[in-house]
Amino acid sequence: MSIVSMTGFAESHGSLGALHWRWEVKSVNGRGLDVRLRTPPGFDGIEPVARLLASERFKRGNLQVTLTLEAQDGARGLKVDPAALAAAIRIARELSEEHGLAPARVDGLLALKGVIVADELANDPAERAARDAALLESLAAAFDALRRARRSEGAKLAAVLSGMLEEIAQLTSKAAGLSSATPGALRERLKSQLKDLLGDSGISEERLAQEAALLAVRADVREELDRLEAHVSEARRLLVAGEAVGRKLDFLSQEFNREANTLCSKSSDIEMTRVGLALKAVIDQLREQAQNVE
């Protein structure tokens, strides 16, 4: 099973009698699960169950959930809000007089948000319960569609992350090859530097070996390379774990970056430094993409 992205979009349509509606659900990345529900006046009662439906399907992500009523000719269950209509007419008249605009059309005024609202005269508890049940069933369908969209996006994201992990593994292997030649290179460099400083008087081979050994110990990056290899293996395991692994991947990318920083700080060779910087660049991309994983 692949990972799940936190990015997606879905919608669903529903109707009951003359009442028609549309649910729109958008999802972006977030530290936890944050559901923001927007419904017309009179529909607040479905919010607790709507949040429960979301929590049953998603672990993380910022969800924007919007319910839009689609007015039909002669639609029962809808009415004009007199206060909202009066305010719209007043504003339209003021703008017309001030700027010489044409008078507002009735259909334009009725199309304004909040002018047509749910008709709470249909206040029969059984009728309202049936309406809310139909709305929630439609919302559950939108959430299911969003979950499928997030899984589809997650499959693409997994391929991108796998490619980055492969690049990290290759760079780690290259760094291991460079580190194996470090002791000899350090000894020759030290010998050349001492010759430039001391001339023909030189330094004993025993002392040269001691100093070279100290430098080699300070420049030893085998422990960092071992940890990088272990992190790559763990990240690959997480990509196929089939669970909400976004937080773990984010933490692991921080560990990747720590080892790459140490690798660069210990480097005494220009090629090793280049490998370390390349590692940091890929790891930064990995962490950025991991932010989108649920």
C-alpha positions as CSV (number, residue, x, y, z in Angstrom):
1,M,0.0,0.0,0.0
2,S,1.3,3.4,-1.0
3,I,1.4,6.6,1.1
4,V,-1.4,9.1,1.2
5,S,-1.1,12.8,0.2
6,M,-2.8,15.6,2.1
7,T,-3.6,17.4,-1.2
8,G,-6.8,16.7,-3.1
9,F,-10.2,18.0,-4.3
10,A,-13.6,16.3,-4.6
11,E,-17.3,17.2,-4.9
12,S,-20.7,15.6,-4.8
13,H,-24.2,16.5,-5.6
14,G,-27.5,15.6,-4.0
15,S,-31.1,16.3,-3.8
16,L,-34.2,15.7,-1.7
17,G,-37.5,16.7,-3.2
18,A,-37.1,20.2,-4.7
19,L,-33.9,20.9,-2.7
20,H,-30.7,20.5,-4.6
21,W,-27.1,21.0,-3.2
22,R,-23.5,20.6,-4.0
23,W,-20.6,19.7,-1.6
24,E,-17.1,20.9,-2.4
25,V,-14.1,19.5,-0.4
26,K,-10.6,20.8,-0.7
27,S,-7.6,19.5,1.2
28,V,-4.1,20.8,1.7
29,N,-1.3,19.9,4.1
30,G,-1.5,20.6,7.8
31,R,0.1,19.6,11.0
32,G,-3.1,17.9,12.2
33,L,-6.7,17.5,11.0
34,D,-8.4,20.9,10.7
35,V,-12.0,20.8,9.2
36,R,-13.5,24.2,8.3
37,L,-17.2,23.8,7.4
38,R,-19.1,26.5,5.5
39,T,-22.9,26.0,5.3
40,P,-25.9,28.3,4.6
41,P,-27.9,29.5,7.6
42,G,-30.1,26.8,9.1
43,F,-27.7,23.9,8.4
44,D,-25.4,24.3,11.5
45,G,-26.9,21.1,13.0
46,I,-25.0,18.8,10.7
47,E,-21.6,20.1,11.7
48,P,-20.8,17.7,14.5
49,V,-21.5,14.6,12.4
50,A,-19.7,16.2,9.4
51,R,-16.6,16.5,11.6
52,L,-16.9,12.9,12.7
53,L,-17.2,11.7,9.1
54,A,-14.0,13.5,8.3
55,S,-12.1,12.2,11.3
56,E,-13.1,8.6,10.4
57,R,-11.4,9.0,7.0
58,F,-8.5,11.4,7.5
59,K,-5.6,11.8,10.0
60,R,-4.1,15.0,8.9
61,G,-4.8,17.9,6.5
62,N,-6.6,21.2,6.4
63,L,-10.0,20.5,4.9
64,Q,-12.3,23.2,3.5
65,V,-15.8,21.9,3.2
66,T,-18.5,24.0,1.5
67,L,-22.2,23.3,1.1
68,T,-23.9,25.3,-1.7
69,L,-27.7,25.2,-2.3
70,E,-28.7,25.2,-5.9
71,A,-32.0,27.0,-6.3
72,Q,-34.5,25.6,-8.6
73,D,-37.6,27.2,-10.2
74,G,-40.4,26.9,-7.7
75,A,-38.1,25.2,-5.3
76,R,-39.8,24.3,-2.0
77,G,-37.6,24.5,1.0
78,L,-36.0,27.9,0.0
79,K,-37.0,31.4,0.7
80,V,-35.8,35.0,0.3
81,D,-34.2,36.6,3.3
82,P,-36.0,40.0,3.5
83,A,-33.3,41.7,5.4
84,A,-30.5,40.5,3.1
85,L,-32.6,41.5,0.0
86,A,-33.4,45.0,1.5
87,A,-29.7,45.6,2.2
88,A,-28.7,44.5,-1.4
89,I,-31.4,46.8,-2.9
90,R,-30.2,49.7,-0.8
91,I,-26.5,49.2,-1.8
92,A,-27.4,48.8,-5.4
93,R,-29.5,52.0,-5.4
94,E,-26.7,54.0,-3.7
95,L,-24.1,52.7,-6.3
96,S,-26.5,53.5,-9.1
97,E,-27.0,57.1,-8.0
98,E,-23.4,57.7,-7.1
99,H,-21.8,56.3,-10.3
100,G,-24.7,56.5,-12.7
101,L,-25.0,52.8,-13.1
102,A,-28.0,51.0,-14.5
103,P,-30.6,49.8,-11.9
104,A,-29.9,46.3,-10.5
105,R,-31.9,43.5,-12.0
106,V,-34.0,41.2,-9.8
107,D,-32.3,38.1,-10.9
108,G,-28.9,39.6,-10.1
109,L,-30.1,40.6,-6.6
110,L,-31.5,37.1,-6.0
111,A,-28.2,35.5,-7.1
112,L,-26.3,37.3,-4.3
113,K,-25.0,35.0,-1.5
114,G,-27.4,35.0,1.5
115,V,-30.4,36.4,-0.3
116,I,-31.9,33.0,-0.9
117,V,-31.7,30.8,2.1
118,A,-33.2,27.6,3.5
119,D,-36.9,27.9,4.3
120,E,-37.1,27.1,8.0
121,L,-40.9,27.2,7.6
122,A,-40.3,23.6,6.7
123,N,-39.6,23.1,10.4
124,D,-41.1,19.6,10.8
125,P,-38.5,17.6,12.8
126,A,-38.9,14.5,10.7
127,E,-38.6,16.4,7.5
128,R,-35.5,18.2,8.8
129,A,-34.0,15.0,10.0
130,A,-34.5,13.4,6.5
131,R,-32.9,16.5,4.9
132,D,-29.8,16.3,7.2
133,A,-29.4,12.6,6.7
134,A,-29.4,13.1,2.9
135,L,-26.9,15.9,3.2
136,L,-24.6,13.9,5.3
137,E,-24.8,10.9,3.0
138,S,-23.8,13.1,0.2
139,L,-21.0,14.6,2.2
140,A,-19.7,11.1,3.0
141,A,-19.6,10.4,-0.7
142,A,-17.5,13.6,-1.2
143,F,-15.1,12.6,1.6
144,D,-14.7,9.1,0.0
145,A,-13.9,10.7,-3.3
146,L,-11.4,13.0,-1.6
147,R,-9.8,10.0,0.0
148,R,-9.4,8.3,-3.3
149,A,-7.9,11.5,-4.8
150,R,-5.4,11.8,-1.9
151,R,-4.4,8.1,-2.4
152,S,-3.9,8.7,-6.1
153,E,-1.8,11.8,-5.4
154,G,0.1,9.8,-2.8
155,A,1.1,7.2,-5.3
156,K,2.7,9.9,-7.5
157,L,4.3,11.4,-4.4
158,A,5.8,8.0,-3.4
159,A,7.5,7.7,-6.8
160,V,9.1,11.1,-6.4
161,L,10.3,10.3,-2.8
162,S,11.6,6.9,-3.9
163,G,13.7,8.7,-6.6
164,M,15.1,11.1,-4.0
165,L,16.0,8.2,-1.6
166,E,17.8,6.4,-4.5
167,E,19.8,9.6,-5.2
168,I,20.7,9.8,-1.4
169,A,21.8,6.2,-1.4
170,Q,24.0,6.8,-4.5
171,L,25.6,9.9,-3.0
172,T,26.2,8.0,0.3
173,S,27.9,5.2,-1.6
174,K,30.1,7.8,-3.4
175,A,31.0,9.3,-0.1
176,A,32.0,5.9,1.3
177,G,34.4,5.4,-1.6
178,L,36.0,8.8,-1.0
179,S,36.3,8.2,2.7
180,S,38.3,5.0,2.1
181,A,41.0,7.0,0.5
182,T,41.1,9.7,3.1
183,P,43.9,8.4,5.5
184,G,46.5,8.1,2.7
185,A,45.5,11.4,1.2
186,L,45.8,13.1,4.6
187,R,49.2,11.6,5.2
188,E,50.6,12.8,1.8
189,R,49.1,16.3,2.3
190,L,50.5,16.6,5.8
191,K,53.9,15.4,4.6
192,S,53.9,18.0,1.8
193,Q,52.9,20.8,4.1
194,L,55.6,20.0,6.7
195,K,58.2,19.8,4.0
196,D,57.2,23.3,2.9
197,L,57.4,24.6,6.5
198,L,60.5,22.7,7.7
199,G,62.4,22.3,4.5
200,D,64.9,19.4,4.4
201,S,65.0,19.0,8.1
202,G,61.6,17.2,7.8
203,I,60.0,15.1,10.5
204,S,60.4,11.6,11.6
205,E,58.2,8.9,9.9
206,E,56.9,7.9,13.4
207,R,55.8,11.4,14.2
208,L,54.3,11.8,10.8
209,A,52.3,8.7,11.2
210,Q,51.0,9.8,14.6
211,E,49.8,13.2,13.3
212,A,48.3,11.6,10.2
213,A,46.4,9.2,12.4
214,L,44.9,12.0,14.5
215,L,43.7,13.8,11.4
216,A,42.2,10.6,10.0
217,V,40.3,10.0,13.2
218,R,38.8,13.5,13.1
219,A,37.9,13.1,9.5
220,D,36.4,9.6,9.9
221,V,32.8,9.7,8.6
222,R,32.0,6.0,8.6
223,E,29.5,6.4,11.5
224,E,27.6,9.2,9.6
225,L,27.6,7.0,6.4
226,D,26.2,4.0,8.3
227,R,23.4,6.2,9.8
228,L,22.6,7.6,6.3
229,E,22.3,4.1,4.9
230,A,20.0,3.1,7.9
231,H,17.8,6.2,7.3
232,V,17.4,5.3,3.7
233,S,16.3,1.8,4.6
234,E,13.8,3.1,7.1
235,A,12.4,5.7,4.7
236,R,11.8,3.1,2.1
237,R,10.0,0.9,4.6
238,L,7.7,3.8,5.5
239,L,6.8,4.4,1.9
240,V,5.2,1.0,1.7
241,A,3.9,0.9,5.3
242,G,0.4,1.9,4.3
243,E,-0.3,4.2,7.2
244,A,-0.1,7.8,8.2
245,V,3.7,8.2,8.1
246,G,4.1,11.9,7.3
247,R,5.3,12.9,10.7
248,K,7.9,10.1,10.7
249,L,9.2,11.0,7.3
250,D,9.5,14.6,8.4
251,F,11.5,13.6,11.5
252,L,13.6,11.3,9.4
253,S,14.4,14.0,6.9
254,Q,15.8,16.1,9.8
255,E,18.0,13.2,10.8
256,F,19.2,13.0,7.2
257,N,20.1,16.6,7.3
258,R,22.0,16.3,10.5
259,E,24.3,13.5,9.1
260,A,24.9,15.5,5.9
261,N,25.9,18.6,8.0
262,T,28.4,16.5,10.0
263,L,29.7,15.0,6.8
264,C,30.4,18.5,5.4
265,S,32.0,19.7,8.7
266,K,34.4,16.7,8.8
267,S,35.3,16.9,5.2
268,S,38.9,17.7,4.4
269,D,38.6,17.0,0.7
270,I,36.8,19.1,-2.0
271,E,35.1,16.1,-3.6
272,M,33.7,15.0,-0.2
273,T,32.4,18.5,0.4
274,R,30.7,18.5,-3.0
275,V,29.0,15.2,-2.2
276,G,27.9,16.5,1.2
277,L,26.4,19.6,-0.4
278,A,24.6,17.5,-3.0
279,L,23.2,15.4,-0.2
280,K,21.9,18.5,1.6
281,A,20.2,19.7,-1.6
282,V,18.4,16.4,-2.1
283,I,17.5,16.0,1.5
284,D,16.0,19.5,1.5
285,Q,13.8,18.5,-1.5
286,L,12.9,15.3,0.4
287,R,11.7,17.2,3.5
288,E,9.7,19.6,1.3
289,Q,7.8,16.8,-0.4
290,A,7.4,14.9,3.0
291,Q,5.4,17.9,4.2
292,N,2.6,16.7,1.9
293,V,2.4,13.2,3.3
294,E,-0.5,12.4,5.6
